[in-house]
Amino acid sequence: ATAAAVVVLAGAGTWTAAAASDDAPPVQRRDTVMDTGGARIDTSYFTTPGSERRPAVLLAHGFGGSKDELRAQAEGLARDGYAVLTWSARGFGRSTGKIGLNDPKGEVADASKLIDWLAKRPEVQLDKKGDPRVGVTGASYGGAVSLLAAGYDDRVDAIAPQITYWNLADALFPQGVYKKLWAGLFINTGGGCDRFEPQLCRMYERVAEAGKPDAAARALLEERSPVAVGKRIKVPTLLMQGQTDSLFPLGQADAAAKAIRANGAPVDVDWIAGGHDGGDRETGRVEARVDSWFDRYLKDDKGADTGPAFRVTRTGGIDSTDGAAQLRGASGDTYPGLENDPRRVPLTGREQRVTSPAGASPPAISNLPGLGGGGGGGLGQLSSLGVGLSLDFPGQFARFDSAPLRDDLRVTGSPKVTVHVASDSDDAVLFGKVYDVGPGGGSQPVLPSQLAAPMRVVGSGAGGGKDVTLTLPAIDHEVQKGHRLRLVLSSTDLGYASPTHPATYTVSLKSDLSVPTAPAVRTAASPLPAWVWWLPLAG
C-alpha cells in the first residue's frame, strides 16, 4: 500500500508540473539594438500574446554580466503579466561605450531612454502619454541603477534593488580606508582599466598608488551613487541585502531604507543569506518576493502578499543528506535598523601595543573577498555553524574579552565600542572584529559573516592620541550561553590597504561593547516534513 501510494503521489506531481508548463503562455522575445546617443545598447524585450496593456519591468544585470543572464527571470515575469525589457549596460555584452559606474549622463540616462521606448509599445500600460507604468529591479550594479533610475526619472513607479550600494564611496573607501582587493576585482571584471571612462581609470590608478582615497575620488563616486539623489527617491522600495557581503554590507541597505522612508515611501528590508562573498542567494524566494512587490505596486493588487516589513534568513543547522546549510526565515512588523535595543557587554583588557609591519605584510585575514563562490556554502554563511576562516598575527592586534555569557544573545545590527588610539605616526589604521569564542581553550573563535570594520584615526599621533567610536560590521548572529565575545583590533587586513611604513599603535578600552538586538524579530517554526502527514494515511 505504501509503495502504491508513493507511485501515485509521484505520478500526480509529475502530471501537475507538466500541466502547469503546458498551460503557461508562450513568451515572445524581440532583440533590438538601441542608439541612446552615447552608446549602442543591446536589448531583449519579453511579452506574452494578448491585446491588453500591462505594466513593464526593467531588469538590470550585475557588474561583469550581460542581459543574457536574465533571460529566465525575464520570461517568468512576462508569464506573470509584465512587459519585460533587459539590456546589457555600457561596456558589457554586445553594448558599446565605456563603463561609467552608473554615470547619470551614461548608464542612468540610458535607462531613461529605455523607458521612453517602453512608453511607445502598444502592450505597455500608461499612466499618461509618455509615462509607462514601470518598475526596475536588479542585483549589485543593476540594483544601483534601479535606485538611480527612481531618483532621476519620476516615471519609475516601484523598485526592488538587491545586494547593492547606497554610497559607492563609502563601500570602496569605508572610514577612509581603501578596499583594494574589491577595487582591483572591479577593474579586472570590467575587462581592464581602459574599458572604463578615463576619469575613473585615472582615479583608480591614483588611489591604488597612494593606498588611500582622496577627496576627489570620494566626490567622483558619490555623484554616481544613489545617495546623490536620495531625497528624490519616493517610490515603493524593496531592499534585499546580503549578509555574506564584504563589498556592499548590510549598512548600505540600512542607509537607503532610512533615506527613502524619510521621503514617505513604503520600504521593506530583507537580509538574504548570500552575497558577494558567496552563500545561498535564495534566488527562487527572492524572485518570488520581487514579483509580489510589483504585483502590489505596479498592478495595484492590494491582495498581493509583499511579505513582512523586515525579514532575515538564519541558518538552522546542516541537512544530513547533502551537507547544505538549512535556512529559516525570521521576521518582524517593523525594520529594527542597526542599533535597536542595545545590550551592554563589558570587556576586559589592559592597554596594548599593536605593530603595523613594514609593507603591511603579512596581512591578517578576515575574508577572501569575492572568492566565496555562488553555491550554498560561503565562509560567511558557514560562520553561523562554527566554521570559518580568519587569522590574526601575534603582535599585530589588540584583544579584549567579555566574561562567558549567562544567556543566549542574538546580535542583530552593528555593535559599537569606544577605544583610545595613540600612534607614533600621523594616522593609525585599524580593523575591528567581534569574534564568538566558545568555552574551553581549544575552541576556534568564529568571525560572524567573516566581516571586519576598517577605521582610519586621523591625528592619532598628536596630543596623546584620540578617543574614537568604532561601528563594527552589521550581522545577525546568535552567541550561545557560555560563549564569550572578543573584540580584536588588527593593524592589517588582506582586503584593504594599510600604511606601508612601520608604526606602533597603543590601544585601550573606553567603553563597554554595545550589542544591538531585535527581540521582536521571531524565527519561523520549522515545518514538519511531508511524510509525517502522508505516511500514516498510506500505512
C-alpha positions as CSV (number, residue, x, y, z in Angstrom):
1,A,0.0,0.0,0.0
2,T,2.8,2.4,0.9
3,A,4.7,1.7,-2.4
4,A,1.5,2.2,-4.4
5,A,0.8,5.5,-2.6
6,V,4.3,6.7,-3.3
7,V,3.9,5.8,-7.0
8,V,0.6,7.6,-7.2
9,L,1.8,10.7,-5.5
10,A,5.0,10.9,-7.6
11,G,2.9,10.5,-10.8
12,A,0.5,13.2,-9.7
13,G,3.3,15.5,-9.0
14,T,4.8,15.0,-12.4
15,W,1.5,15.4,-14.2
16,T,0.8,18.6,-12.3
17,A,4.1,20.1,-13.2
18,A,3.7,19.1,-16.9
19,A,0.2,20.5,-16.9
20,A,1.4,23.8,-15.4
21,S,4.1,24.0,-18.0
22,D,1.6,23.3,-20.8
23,D,-0.8,25.9,-19.6
24,A,1.9,28.6,-19.3
25,P,1.5,31.2,-22.1
26,P,4.3,31.3,-24.7
27,V,6.8,34.1,-24.2
28,Q,7.8,36.2,-27.3
29,R,11.3,37.7,-27.4
30,R,12.4,40.6,-29.5
31,D,16.1,41.6,-29.7
32,T,16.9,45.2,-30.6
33,V,20.0,47.4,-30.5
34,M,19.1,51.0,-29.4
35,D,21.1,54.1,-30.1
36,T,20.9,56.1,-26.9
37,G,23.1,58.9,-28.1
38,G,26.3,57.9,-26.3
39,A,26.3,54.2,-26.9
40,R,24.5,51.4,-28.8
41,I,22.6,49.3,-26.2
42,D,21.8,45.6,-26.8
43,T,18.3,44.8,-25.5
44,S,15.8,42.0,-25.3
45,Y,12.0,42.5,-24.9
46,F,9.8,39.8,-23.5
47,T,6.0,39.6,-23.7
48,T,3.2,37.1,-23.9
49,P,0.5,37.3,-26.7
50,G,-2.6,39.4,-26.0
51,S,-4.0,42.8,-26.7
52,E,-4.4,44.0,-23.1
53,R,-1.9,46.6,-21.8
54,R,0.3,45.5,-18.9
55,P,2.9,47.1,-16.6
56,A,6.5,47.0,-17.6
57,V,9.7,45.9,-15.8
58,L,13.3,46.9,-16.5
59,L,15.6,44.1,-15.5
60,A,19.2,45.1,-14.9
61,H,22.3,42.8,-14.7
62,G,25.2,42.7,-12.3
63,F,28.7,44.1,-12.9
64,G,30.6,42.0,-15.4
65,G,27.4,40.3,-16.7
66,S,25.0,41.0,-19.5
67,K,21.4,40.7,-20.5
68,D,21.8,37.0,-21.2
69,E,22.0,36.1,-17.6
70,L,18.5,37.5,-17.0
71,R,16.5,35.5,-19.6
72,A,14.9,33.0,-17.2
73,Q,13.8,35.7,-14.8
74,A,12.5,37.9,-17.7
75,E,10.4,35.0,-19.1
76,G,9.0,34.3,-15.7
77,L,7.9,38.0,-15.2
78,A,6.5,38.0,-18.7
79,R,4.3,34.9,-17.9
80,D,3.2,36.7,-14.8
81,G,1.7,39.5,-16.9
82,Y,4.5,42.0,-17.4
83,A,6.3,43.5,-20.4
84,V,10.0,43.0,-19.6
85,L,13.0,44.7,-21.0
86,T,16.5,43.5,-20.3
87,W,19.7,45.2,-21.6
88,S,23.5,45.0,-21.4
89,A,24.9,48.1,-19.8
90,R,27.6,50.2,-21.5
91,G,30.8,48.3,-21.9
92,F,29.2,44.8,-21.3
93,G,27.9,42.1,-23.6
94,R,27.3,43.5,-27.1
95,S,26.7,47.1,-26.0
96,T,29.2,49.7,-26.9
97,G,30.6,52.6,-24.8
98,K,32.9,53.0,-21.8
99,I,31.9,51.7,-18.3
100,G,30.9,54.7,-16.2
101,L,29.9,53.0,-12.9
102,N,26.3,54.2,-13.4
103,D,27.1,57.7,-14.6
104,P,24.0,59.9,-14.5
105,K,24.9,61.0,-18.1
106,G,25.7,57.5,-19.2
107,E,24.1,54.4,-17.8
108,V,21.3,56.2,-15.9
109,A,20.4,58.3,-19.0
110,D,20.3,55.0,-21.0
111,A,17.7,53.7,-18.6
112,S,15.5,56.7,-19.2
113,K,15.8,56.1,-22.9
114,L,14.6,52.6,-22.4
115,I,11.6,53.9,-20.5
116,D,10.9,56.2,-23.5
117,W,10.9,53.1,-25.7
118,L,8.5,51.3,-23.4
119,A,6.1,54.2,-23.5
120,K,5.7,53.7,-27.2
121,R,4.9,50.0,-27.0
122,P,1.3,49.0,-27.6
123,E,1.5,46.3,-24.9
124,V,2.6,48.6,-22.1
125,Q,0.2,50.2,-19.6
126,L,0.5,54.0,-19.5
127,D,-0.2,56.4,-16.6
128,K,-0.2,59.2,-19.1
129,K,1.2,59.8,-22.6
130,G,4.9,59.1,-22.5
131,D,4.7,57.7,-18.9
132,P,4.6,53.9,-18.7
133,R,3.7,52.0,-15.5
134,V,7.2,50.6,-14.9
135,G,9.3,49.0,-12.1
136,V,13.1,48.4,-12.0
137,T,15.0,45.6,-10.4
138,G,18.4,44.1,-10.5
139,A,21.3,42.9,-8.3
140,S,24.6,44.7,-7.4
141,Y,25.4,47.0,-10.3
142,G,21.8,46.6,-11.6
143,G,20.4,47.2,-8.1
144,A,22.2,50.6,-8.0
145,V,20.7,51.6,-11.4
146,S,17.3,50.7,-10.0
147,L,17.7,53.2,-7.3
148,L,19.3,55.8,-9.6
149,A,16.6,55.5,-12.2
150,A,14.0,56.2,-9.5
151,G,15.9,59.2,-8.4
152,Y,16.5,60.7,-11.9
153,D,13.2,59.7,-13.7
154,D,9.9,60.3,-11.9
155,R,8.2,57.8,-14.3
156,V,9.6,54.9,-12.3
157,D,6.8,53.5,-10.0
158,A,8.4,50.8,-7.9
159,I,11.9,49.3,-7.4
160,A,13.4,46.2,-5.9
161,P,17.2,46.5,-5.7
162,Q,19.3,43.6,-4.5
163,I,22.8,43.4,-2.8
164,T,23.7,46.8,-3.9
165,Y,25.2,50.1,-2.7
166,W,23.8,53.4,-1.5
167,N,27.1,55.2,-1.4
168,L,29.9,53.7,-3.6
169,A,32.5,55.9,-2.0
170,D,31.6,54.5,1.5
171,A,31.6,51.0,0.1
172,L,35.1,51.2,-1.5
173,F,36.6,53.7,1.0
174,P,35.0,52.8,4.3
175,Q,36.1,55.2,7.1
176,G,38.8,56.5,4.8
177,V,40.5,53.1,4.2
178,Y,40.9,51.8,0.6
179,K,39.2,48.4,-0.1
180,K,42.0,47.4,-2.5
181,L,41.1,43.8,-3.3
182,W,37.5,44.6,-4.3
183,A,38.5,47.6,-6.3
184,G,41.0,45.5,-8.2
185,L,38.4,42.9,-8.9
186,F,36.1,45.6,-10.2
187,I,38.7,46.7,-12.7
188,N,39.6,43.2,-13.8
189,T,36.0,42.1,-14.1
190,G,35.3,45.1,-16.2
191,G,38.0,44.0,-18.7
192,G,40.8,46.3,-17.6
193,C,41.3,50.0,-16.8
194,D,41.0,51.1,-20.5
195,R,37.4,49.8,-20.6
196,F,36.3,52.5,-18.1
197,E,35.7,56.2,-18.6
198,P,39.1,57.9,-18.5
199,Q,38.4,59.8,-15.3
200,L,37.5,56.6,-13.5
201,C,40.7,54.9,-14.7
202,R,42.8,57.8,-13.5
203,M,41.1,57.8,-10.2
204,Y,41.7,54.1,-9.7
205,E,45.4,54.4,-10.6
206,R,45.8,57.4,-8.3
207,V,44.2,55.7,-5.3
208,A,45.8,52.4,-5.8
209,E,49.3,54.0,-5.9
210,A,48.6,56.2,-2.8
211,G,47.0,53.4,-0.9
212,K,44.2,55.7,0.4
213,P,41.4,57.7,-1.2
214,D,41.5,61.5,-1.7
215,A,38.6,64.0,-1.6
216,A,38.3,64.0,-5.4
217,A,37.9,60.2,-5.6
218,R,35.2,60.3,-2.9
219,A,33.3,63.0,-4.8
220,L,33.5,61.2,-8.1
221,L,32.0,58.0,-6.7
222,E,29.4,59.8,-4.6
223,E,28.0,61.7,-7.5
224,R,27.4,58.3,-9.3
225,S,25.7,56.8,-6.2
226,P,22.0,56.7,-5.2
227,V,22.9,58.9,-2.2
228,A,23.3,61.8,-4.5
229,V,19.6,61.7,-5.3
230,G,18.4,60.2,-2.1
231,K,15.8,62.9,-1.4
232,R,14.2,62.2,-4.8
233,I,13.6,58.5,-4.4
234,K,9.9,58.4,-3.4
235,V,8.6,55.1,-4.8
236,P,7.8,51.8,-3.0
237,T,11.2,50.1,-2.4
238,L,12.1,46.5,-1.6
239,L,15.7,46.3,-0.4
240,M,17.2,42.8,-0.4
241,Q,20.8,42.8,1.0
242,G,23.3,40.0,1.5
243,Q,24.6,39.0,4.9
244,T,27.8,37.4,3.5
245,D,29.0,40.6,1.7
246,S,32.2,42.4,2.4
247,L,31.6,44.6,-0.8
248,F,28.2,46.0,-0.1
249,P,27.4,45.1,3.6
250,L,24.1,45.5,5.4
251,G,24.8,49.1,6.3
252,Q,24.4,50.2,2.7
253,A,20.8,48.9,2.7
254,D,20.2,50.5,6.1
255,A,21.2,53.9,4.8
256,A,19.0,53.5,1.8
257,A,16.0,52.4,4.0
258,K,16.3,55.4,6.3
259,A,16.6,57.9,3.4
260,I,13.7,56.5,1.3
261,R,11.4,56.0,4.3
262,A,12.0,59.7,5.3
263,N,10.6,60.6,1.8
264,G,7.3,58.9,2.7
265,A,7.7,55.9,0.5
266,P,6.9,52.3,1.6
267,V,10.2,50.4,2.3
268,D,10.6,46.7,3.2
269,V,14.0,45.2,4.1
270,D,15.1,41.6,3.5
271,W,18.5,40.3,4.7
272,I,19.2,37.3,2.5
273,A,21.7,34.5,3.3
274,G,24.2,35.0,0.5
275,G,26.0,38.0,-1.0
276,H,29.1,38.9,-3.0
277,D,31.2,36.6,-0.8
278,G,29.2,33.6,-1.6
279,G,26.5,31.7,0.2
280,D,22.9,31.0,-0.8
281,R,21.4,33.9,-2.8
282,E,17.9,32.3,-2.3
283,T,17.1,33.0,-6.0
284,G,13.7,31.4,-6.1
285,R,12.4,33.1,-2.9
286,V,13.9,36.5,-3.9
287,E,12.4,36.5,-7.4
288,A,9.0,35.4,-6.0
289,R,9.1,38.3,-3.5
290,V,10.0,40.8,-6.2
291,D,7.1,39.5,-8.3
292,S,4.7,40.1,-5.4
293,W,6.1,43.5,-4.8
294,F,5.5,44.5,-8.4
295,D,2.0,42.9,-8.3
296,R,1.2,45.2,-5.4
297,Y,2.7,48.4,-6.6
298,L,2.5,48.1,-10.4
299,K,-0.7,46.0,-10.9
300,D,-2.4,47.7,-7.8
301,D,-3.2,44.2,-6.5
302,K,-3.9,45.1,-2.8
303,G,-4.2,41.4,-2.0
304,A,-0.6,40.6,-3.1
305,D,1.5,39.3,-0.2
306,T,4.5,41.6,-0.2
307,G,6.0,39.9,2.9
308,P,7.0,41.3,6.3
309,A,8.5,44.8,6.8
310,F,11.7,43.1,7.8
311,R,12.9,39.6,7.2
312,V,16.2,37.9,7.9
313,T,17.4,34.5,6.8
314,R,19.0,32.4,9.6
315,T,21.0,29.2,9.4
316,G,19.2,26.4,11.3
317,G,21.6,23.5,11.0
318,I,23.0,21.2,8.4
319,D,21.0,18.9,6.1
320,S,22.4,15.4,6.8
321,T,21.6,14.2,3.3
322,D,23.7,16.7,1.3
323,G,25.6,18.8,3.9
324,A,23.9,22.0,2.8
325,A,23.1,24.7,5.4
326,Q,19.4,24.7,6.3
327,L,17.8,28.2,6.1
328,R,14.9,29.6,8.1
329,G,13.3,33.0,8.0
330,A,12.7,35.4,10.9
331,S,10.5,38.4,10.5
332,G,9.2,41.5,12.3
333,D,6.4,44.0,11.7
334,T,8.9,46.9,11.6
335,Y,12.5,47.2,10.4
336,P,14.7,47.5,13.6
337,G,17.7,49.2,12.0
338,L,21.2,48.5,13.1
339,E,21.2,50.0,16.6
340,N,17.9,48.6,18.1
341,D,17.6,47.7,21.8
342,P,21.3,47.6,22.6
343,R,22.7,45.4,25.4
344,R,25.9,46.4,27.2
345,V,28.6,43.7,27.3
346,P,31.6,44.6,29.5
347,L,35.0,43.9,28.0
348,T,38.3,43.5,29.9
349,G,41.8,44.0,28.8
350,R,44.8,46.2,29.6
351,E,46.3,48.9,27.3
352,Q,48.0,47.1,24.5
353,R,50.7,47.9,21.9
354,V,50.0,46.9,18.2
355,T,52.6,46.8,15.5
356,S,51.9,47.8,11.9
357,P,54.6,46.0,9.9
358,A,56.6,47.4,7.1
359,G,54.8,46.9,3.8
360,A,51.7,45.9,5.8
361,S,52.8,42.3,5.4
362,P,51.9,39.7,6.4
363,P,48.2,40.8,6.5
364,A,45.6,39.5,8.8
365,I,42.8,37.6,7.1
366,S,39.1,38.2,7.8
367,N,37.7,37.1,4.5
368,L,38.6,36.1,0.9
369,P,36.7,38.8,-0.9
370,G,34.8,37.6,-4.0
371,L,36.2,34.1,-3.7
372,G,33.4,32.6,-1.6
373,G,31.6,31.1,-4.6
374,G,28.0,31.2,-5.5
375,G,26.8,27.9,-4.2
376,G,25.0,27.1,-0.9
377,G,28.2,27.5,1.2
378,G,30.3,30.5,1.6
379,L,32.6,31.3,4.5
380,G,30.3,34.0,5.9
381,Q,27.2,31.8,6.0
382,L,29.0,28.8,7.5
383,S,30.4,31.0,10.3
384,S,26.9,30.7,11.9
385,L,27.7,27.0,12.2
386,G,31.0,27.5,13.8
387,V,33.0,27.2,10.6
388,G,35.1,30.0,9.1
389,L,38.5,31.3,8.1
390,S,40.2,34.1,10.0
391,L,43.8,34.8,11.0
392,D,45.4,37.5,13.2
393,F,49.2,37.6,13.6
394,P,50.7,37.9,17.1
395,G,51.9,41.4,17.9
396,Q,49.6,42.9,15.2
397,F,46.4,43.1,17.1
398,A,44.9,44.0,20.5
399,R,42.3,41.8,22.1
400,F,39.6,42.4,24.7
401,D,37.3,39.7,26.0
402,S,33.9,39.5,27.8
403,A,33.0,37.1,30.5
404,P,31.1,34.0,29.5
405,L,27.5,35.0,28.7
406,R,24.9,33.9,31.1
407,D,22.2,33.6,28.4
408,D,21.9,33.2,24.7
409,L,22.4,36.5,22.9
410,R,21.2,37.2,19.3
411,V,23.1,40.1,17.8
412,T,21.1,41.8,15.1
413,G,22.8,45.0,13.8
414,S,26.1,46.8,14.3
415,P,27.9,46.5,17.6
416,K,29.8,49.7,18.8
417,V,32.7,50.4,21.1
418,T,34.8,53.4,22.0
419,V,38.5,53.0,22.2
420,H,41.5,55.3,22.7
421,V,44.2,55.1,20.0
422,A,47.6,56.7,20.0
423,S,50.4,56.2,17.5
424,D,53.9,57.1,16.6
425,S,52.7,58.1,13.1
426,D,50.3,60.8,12.0
427,D,47.4,58.4,11.4
428,A,46.5,54.9,12.5
429,V,44.6,52.3,10.5
430,L,42.9,49.5,12.5
431,F,40.4,46.8,11.6
432,G,37.8,45.9,14.2
433,K,36.2,42.5,14.5
434,V,34.0,40.8,17.1
435,Y,34.5,37.1,17.5
436,D,32.3,34.4,19.0
437,V,34.5,32.4,21.3
438,G,33.3,29.0,22.6
439,P,34.0,27.6,26.0
440,G,37.3,25.9,26.6
441,G,40.8,26.8,25.4
442,G,40.6,24.6,22.3
443,S,37.6,26.1,20.5
444,Q,38.3,28.1,17.3
445,P,36.9,31.7,17.5
446,V,34.3,32.3,14.9
447,L,34.1,35.6,13.0
448,P,30.4,36.1,12.1
449,S,29.9,36.6,8.3
450,Q,33.7,36.9,8.1
451,L,33.5,40.7,8.2
452,A,35.9,43.4,9.6
453,A,35.3,47.2,10.0
454,P,38.2,49.4,8.9
455,M,39.0,52.7,10.8
456,R,41.4,55.4,9.9
457,V,42.2,57.5,13.0
458,V,43.5,60.9,11.7
459,G,45.7,62.7,14.0
460,S,46.3,59.8,16.4
461,G,50.0,60.8,16.8
462,A,49.3,64.2,18.3
463,G,48.3,65.2,21.8
464,G,48.4,61.7,23.3
465,G,46.0,60.1,20.9
466,K,42.2,60.2,20.3
467,D,39.1,58.6,21.6
468,V,37.1,57.1,18.6
469,T,33.8,55.2,18.4
470,L,34.1,52.2,16.1
471,T,31.0,50.9,14.4
472,L,31.5,47.2,13.8
473,P,30.0,45.2,10.9
474,A,26.3,44.6,10.8
475,I,25.5,41.0,11.4
476,D,22.7,38.6,12.5
477,H,24.3,36.0,14.8
478,E,23.4,34.0,17.9
479,V,26.0,33.8,20.6
480,Q,25.2,30.8,22.8
481,K,25.2,30.8,26.6
482,G,28.7,30.2,28.0
483,H,30.4,31.7,24.9
484,R,32.4,35.0,25.1
485,L,32.6,38.0,22.8
486,R,36.0,39.1,21.8
487,L,36.9,42.5,20.3
488,V,40.0,42.4,18.1
489,L,41.7,45.5,16.6
490,S,44.2,44.5,14.0
491,S,46.7,46.7,12.1
492,T,46.3,44.8,8.8
493,D,43.7,43.0,6.6
494,L,44.1,41.2,3.4
495,G,41.2,43.0,1.7
496,Y,42.4,46.6,2.5
497,A,45.3,48.9,2.0
498,S,47.2,49.6,5.2
499,P,50.1,52.1,5.6
500,T,53.4,50.6,4.3
501,H,55.6,52.4,6.8
502,P,56.1,50.6,10.0
503,A,54.3,52.1,13.0
504,T,53.2,51.3,16.6
505,Y,49.8,51.9,18.0
506,T,48.6,52.0,21.6
507,V,45.0,50.9,22.1
508,S,42.9,50.9,25.3
509,L,39.2,50.5,26.0
510,K,37.0,53.5,26.8
511,S,33.5,51.8,26.9
512,D,31.6,48.5,27.0
513,L,30.6,46.8,23.8
514,S,27.1,47.9,22.8
515,V,25.4,45.0,21.1
516,P,22.1,45.7,19.2
517,T,19.3,43.1,19.4
518,A,15.9,42.7,17.8
519,P,13.6,40.7,20.1
520,A,10.5,41.5,18.1
521,V,12.0,39.6,15.1
522,R,10.9,36.0,15.5
523,T,12.2,32.9,13.7
524,A,9.5,30.9,12.0
525,A,8.9,27.3,13.3
526,S,10.4,24.6,11.1
527,P,7.6,23.0,9.0
528,L,7.0,19.3,9.5
529,P,8.2,17.1,6.6
530,A,5.5,16.0,4.2
531,W,5.9,12.3,5.1
532,V,4.6,13.0,8.6
533,W,1.2,13.5,7.0
534,W,1.1,11.1,4.1
535,L,2.9,8.1,5.6
536,P,0.2,7.3,8.3
537,L,-2.5,7.6,5.6
538,A,-0.6,5.4,3.2
539,G,0.0,2.9,6.0
